[in-house]
Amino acid sequence: MKQPLAEAKHTFFAADTIATRYWHRLEDGRIQCDVCPRACKLKHGQRGLCFVRACQDEQIVLTSYGRSSGFCIDPIEKKPLNHFLPGTPVLSFGTAGCNLACKFCQNWDISKSRELDTLADQAAPQELAAAALRTGCRSVAFTYNDPVIFLEYAIDIAQACHEHGLKAVAVSAGYMCAEPRVEFYRHMDAANIDLKAFTERFYRKLTGSSLGPVLETLQYLKHETSVWFEITTLLIPGHNDEPSELDALSRWVCEKLGPEVPLHFTAFHPDFKLRDPPPTPPETLTRARHIAIANGLHYVYTGNVHDLDGGSTYCQRCGQRLIGRDWYELSTWNVDAHGDCRFCGARLPGVFEPTPGEWGRKRLAVALHRRRAG
């Protein structure tokens, strides 16, 4: 039994809880959530591992609709997206909970929260879109935790954004089932997918999930959607930074997704339950970047470190620096109004406006509240 999304919205809106689709009843009376491959099987009153999806009244409900852990205006490069509206501000937010169990989570105070008090800020979709427009943002990003778990809220916000000419951005681990994946990405304009490693062992031991569904999501985005997407891999010393694994990962991206998909290697710092590995040395990121470029990828970046070369975008035909980046601030712009190289006219893949944004590296907290019904 799958309730149509249009009929499910706002069933329990006053309590920030709404009915959902993507679940079915098991023979033993439990209800199975079908949003992600974890397939939580719940009795009445139980919550899934994600915490925000629960079993009530013999169905799966979302218990955090319209509630957020906070809103911030970030540079779009922080998501990271380097080929999507460069230099522009994006209104970013997340909720409590997550459907993965990453021991190295760097937003653990949000994604691992089991307290609804974490969800201090509130906004209905239209209010959130209006706030993004009012503050000069070009897009809204679902980030800090995975939007897969608040799929219904994210879709409603994306629709409200599109009514105002704004874009919707998903920052996700890509761990979801096929049917909700189609529904979700039908409403997204851009995504950054966290490809955490390239071994099932890593995914099983350090995230409590599996690699296969993530690779399926990446191939789906490339071959069956028009969503602009980029990939991020956090390199953790001693866990996923061996040259052989980086070679296999970047070869797969080039062969299965194509050389124009941007790949970001970012630096780890000890956090949450993984505090023994040291911070990622800059030379590890540079080595990973060189391996990926040697394997045919055109746009490979380093992140969480100061690296002008590793953060900049170069023309694949003439080699000129097209977009220079000093941390999250643009320092060079050699892209014409069509998104092409000013020197040789070669196409730069991505989504570009005639002029770059000027938001820079600022991060601005925004308070959004709505009145509760009743």
C-alpha positions in Angstrom: 0.0 0.0 0.0 1.5 3.3 -1.1 -0.5 6.5 -0.5 -0.2 9.0 -3.3 1.9 12.0 -2.3 -0.7 14.6 -3.1 -3.2 12.9 -0.8 -0.7 12.4 2.0 0.4 16.0 2.6 -0.5 17.8 5.8 -2.6 15.0 7.2 -1.3 15.9 10.7 0.2 19.3 9.9 -0.7 21.0 13.2 1.6 18.5 15.0 4.4 18.8 12.4 3.6 15.2 11.5 2.4 14.1 8.1 1.4 10.9 6.4 3.9 9.6 3.8 4.1 7.2 0.9 6.8 4.5 0.3 5.9 2.0 2.9 4.1 -1.3 3.0 2.5 -3.6 5.6 4.2 -6.9 6.5 2.5 -10.2 7.3 3.4 -9.9 10.9 1.6 -6.6 11.2 4.7 -4.4 11.2 5.1 -1.5 8.7 8.2 -1.4 6.5 9.6 1.9 5.4 10.7 1.8 1.8 12.5 5.2 1.4 16.0 3.8 1.9 17.6 0.3 1.7 17.7 0.1 5.5 14.1 -1.0 5.3 13.2 -0.3 8.9 10.4 -2.6 10.1 8.4 -0.8 12.8 5.6 -1.5 15.2 3.2 1.3 16.3 5.1 4.0 18.1 8.6 3.0 16.9 10.9 5.2 15.0 13.3 4.2 12.2 17.0 4.6 12.6 16.7 8.0 10.9 14.6 9.1 14.0 12.2 11.4 12.0 10.2 8.7 10.2 7.9 6.7 12.6 5.1 4.2 12.6 1.7 5.7 13.7 -1.8 4.7 12.9 -0.6 1.8 10.8 1.4 3.9 8.4 4.8 5.6 8.2 4.7 9.3 9.1 7.3 12.1 8.9 7.5 13.8 12.3 9.6 16.8 11.5 7.7 18.5 8.6 8.3 22.3 8.7 11.0 22.1 11.4 14.7 22.7 11.1 17.9 22.7 13.1 18.6 26.2 11.8 19.0 28.2 8.6 22.2 29.8 7.2 23.2 31.5 4.0 26.4 29.9 2.7 28.4 30.2 -0.5 27.3 27.5 -3.0 30.9 26.4 -3.1 30.6 25.1 0.5 28.1 22.4 -0.5 30.5 21.8 -2.5 29.3 22.8 -5.9 31.9 24.4 -8.2 30.0 24.3 -11.5 26.5 25.4 -10.3 25.9 29.2 -10.1 29.4 30.0 -8.8 29.7 32.8 -6.2 26.0 32.8 -5.3 24.5 32.5 -1.9 22.4 29.5 -1.0 19.9 29.3 1.9 21.0 26.1 3.7 19.2 24.0 6.4 18.8 20.5 7.8 16.7 18.6 10.3 17.4 16.1 13.1 18.4 12.6 12.3 20.0 10.6 9.4 19.6 7.2 7.8 23.3 6.4 7.9 25.4 5.8 11.0 28.7 7.3 10.1 31.3 7.2 12.9 33.1 10.2 11.4 30.0 12.4 10.9 31.1 16.1 11.0 27.6 17.3 11.6 26.8 14.8 14.3 25.2 17.3 16.6 22.4 17.7 14.0 22.3 14.4 12.1 22.7 12.2 15.2 20.3 14.2 17.3 17.4 12.3 18.9 15.9 15.4 20.4 13.1 17.3 18.7 14.3 20.3 20.6 17.1 20.4 18.0 14.5 21.5 15.5 14.2 25.0 16.9 13.5 26.9 13.7 10.3 26.5 11.7 9.2 27.4 8.3 6.5 26.3 5.9 7.8 25.8 2.3 6.4 29.0 0.9 7.8 31.0 3.8 11.2 29.4 3.3 11.3 30.1 -0.4 10.2 33.7 0.2 13.0 34.2 2.7 15.5 32.9 0.2 14.3 35.3 -2.4 14.2 38.2 0.1 17.8 37.6 1.2 19.2 37.4 -2.4 19.8 33.6 -2.5 19.7 31.9 -5.9 18.9 28.5 -4.4 17.9 26.5 -1.3 20.1 23.6 -0.1 18.9 20.6 1.9 22.1 19.8 3.8 23.8 19.2 7.2 21.8 15.9 7.4 20.4 13.8 4.5 17.2 15.1 2.8 16.2 11.6 1.9 14.7 11.2 5.4 12.6 14.4 5.1 11.8 13.7 1.4 8.2 15.1 1.6 9.2 18.4 3.2 12.2 18.8 0.7 9.9 18.2 -2.3 7.4 20.8 -1.1 10.1 23.3 -0.6 11.6 22.6 -4.0 8.2 23.2 -5.6 7.8 26.5 -3.7 11.3 27.5 -4.8 10.6 26.9 -8.4 7.5 29.1 -8.2 9.9 31.9 -7.2 12.5 31.2 -9.8 14.9 29.6 -7.2 16.8 26.4 -7.6 16.7 23.4 -5.2 20.0 21.6 -4.1 20.3 18.3 -2.4 23.4 17.4 -0.5 23.0 13.6 0.1 24.8 10.3 0.7 22.7 8.9 -2.1 21.5 6.0 0.0 17.9 5.5 -1.1 15.5 3.2 -2.9 14.7 3.4 -6.6 11.1 4.5 -6.5 11.5 7.4 -4.1 14.7 8.4 -5.9 12.7 9.1 -9.0 10.2 11.2 -7.1 12.8 13.1 -5.2 15.2 14.0 -8.0 12.3 15.0 -10.3 12.2 18.2 -8.2 15.9 18.8 -7.7 18.1 21.1 -9.8 21.5 20.2 -8.4 23.0 17.7 -6.0 26.3 16.8 -4.3 26.5 13.1 -3.6 28.8 11.9 -0.9 30.7 8.9 -2.2 32.3 8.0 1.1 34.6 5.3 -0.1 34.9 2.6 -2.7 34.7 -0.5 -0.7 31.7 -2.3 0.8 33.9 -3.0 3.9 34.2 0.8 4.6 30.5 1.4 4.1 29.6 -1.6 6.4 32.0 -0.8 9.2 32.0 3.0 9.3 28.6 4.0 8.0 26.3 1.0 8.7 25.1 1.0 5.1 26.3 -0.3 1.7 28.0 1.1 -1.4 25.8 -0.5 -4.1 22.7 1.8 -3.7 25.0 4.9 -3.8 26.5 3.8 -7.1 23.0 3.2 -8.4 22.0 6.7 -7.4 25.0 8.2 -9.2 24.3 6.3 -12.4 20.6 7.2 -12.2 21.5 10.9 -11.9 23.8 10.8 -14.8 21.8 8.7 -17.3 18.2 9.3 -16.4 18.0 13.0 -15.1 19.0 16.5 -16.0 20.1 17.2 -12.4 23.6 18.8 -12.3 25.6 16.8 -9.7 29.1 16.7 -8.3 30.7 14.1 -6.0 32.6 14.5 -2.7 34.8 11.9 -1.0 36.1 12.7 2.5 39.6 11.1 2.7 40.2 9.5 6.1 43.8 8.5 6.7 44.2 4.7 7.0 40.6 4.0 6.0 39.9 5.1 2.3 43.0 7.0 1.2 45.0 4.2 -0.4 46.2 5.0 -3.9 44.7 1.7 -5.2 41.2 2.6 -3.9 41.4 6.1 -5.2 42.5 4.7 -8.6 39.5 2.4 -8.6 37.1 5.1 -7.5 38.1 7.6 -10.1 38.2 5.1 -12.9 34.7 4.1 -12.1 33.5 7.7 -12.1 35.2 8.4 -15.4 33.9 5.2 -17.1 30.4 5.0 -15.6 29.6 8.7 -15.3 31.9 10.5 -17.7 35.0 12.7 -17.4 33.1 15.9 -16.9 31.5 15.0 -13.6 33.4 17.1 -10.9 35.0 15.1 -8.1 36.0 16.7 -4.8 38.5 15.2 -2.4 38.1 16.8 1.0 40.1 16.7 4.3 39.0 14.8 7.4 39.3 16.1 10.9 38.8 13.9 14.0 35.2 14.1 15.2 32.3 12.2 16.7 33.3 8.5 17.1 36.3 8.5 14.9 39.0 10.4 16.7 42.1 8.2 16.2 43.0 9.1 12.6 44.9 12.3 12.2 43.7 15.2 10.0 44.2 14.5 6.3 47.5 15.8 5.1 47.2 18.3 2.2 49.6 16.1 0.2 47.1 13.2 0.4 44.5 15.3 -1.2 46.9 16.5 -3.9 47.9 12.9 -4.6 44.3 11.8 -4.9 43.6 14.7 -7.3 46.6 13.7 -9.5 45.4 10.1 -9.6 41.9 11.1 -10.7 43.2 13.5 -13.4 45.5 10.8 -14.7 42.5 8.5 -14.9 40.7 11.0 -17.2 38.6 13.1 -15.0 38.6 16.8 -16.1 37.5 18.6 -12.9 39.0 17.3 -9.7 39.1 19.5 -6.6 40.6 19.5 -3.1 38.6 20.9 -0.2 38.8 21.8 3.5 42.4 23.0 2.8 43.8 26.2 1.3 44.9 25.1 -2.2 44.5 27.6 -5.1 45.3 25.0 -7.8 43.1 22.3 -6.3 40.2 24.7 -5.8 40.3 26.3 -9.2 38.7 25.3 -12.5 40.8 25.0 -15.6 39.8 24.8 -19.3 40.3 21.3 -20.6 41.2 22.5 -24.1 43.7 25.4 -23.5 44.6 24.9 -19.9 43.8 28.5 -18.8 42.4 29.1 -15.3 38.7 29.9 -15.8 37.5 30.2 -12.2 40.0 30.9 -9.4 39.0 30.2 -5.9 40.6 31.3 -2.6 38.7 29.1 -0.2 35.1 29.9 -1.1 35.8 33.3 -2.7 36.2 33.7 -6.4 39.5 35.3 -7.4 39.4 34.8 -11.2 36.5 34.7 -13.7 37.2 33.8 -17.3 33.9 32.4 -18.3 31.7 34.1 -20.8 27.9 34.7 -20.7 27.3 31.3 -22.3 29.5 29.4 -19.7 32.3 29.0 -22.2 36.1 29.6 -21.9 36.9 33.2 -22.8 40.2 32.2 -24.3 39.3 29.3 -26.7 35.5 29.0 -26.5 35.5 25.5 -25.1 32.4 24.6 -23.2 32.6 24.5 -19.4 30.0 21.9 -18.1 27.7 23.1 -15.4 25.0 25.7 -14.7 26.3 29.3 -15.1 24.8 32.8 -15.2 26.2 35.7 -17.3 28.1 37.1 -14.3 29.3 35.3 -11.2 27.9 35.9 -7.8 29.7 38.0 -5.2 28.7 36.4 -2.0 32.3 35.4 -1.1 33.1 33.2 1.9 30.5 34.7 4.3 28.2 32.5 6.4 25.1 34.3 7.8 22.6 32.7 10.2 19.0 33.4 9.5 16.1 33.0 11.9 12.8 31.8 10.3 9.7 31.2 12.3 6.1 30.5 11.6 3.1 30.5 13.9 1.8 27.1 15.0 -1.7 26.3 14.0 -4.1 26.4 16.9 
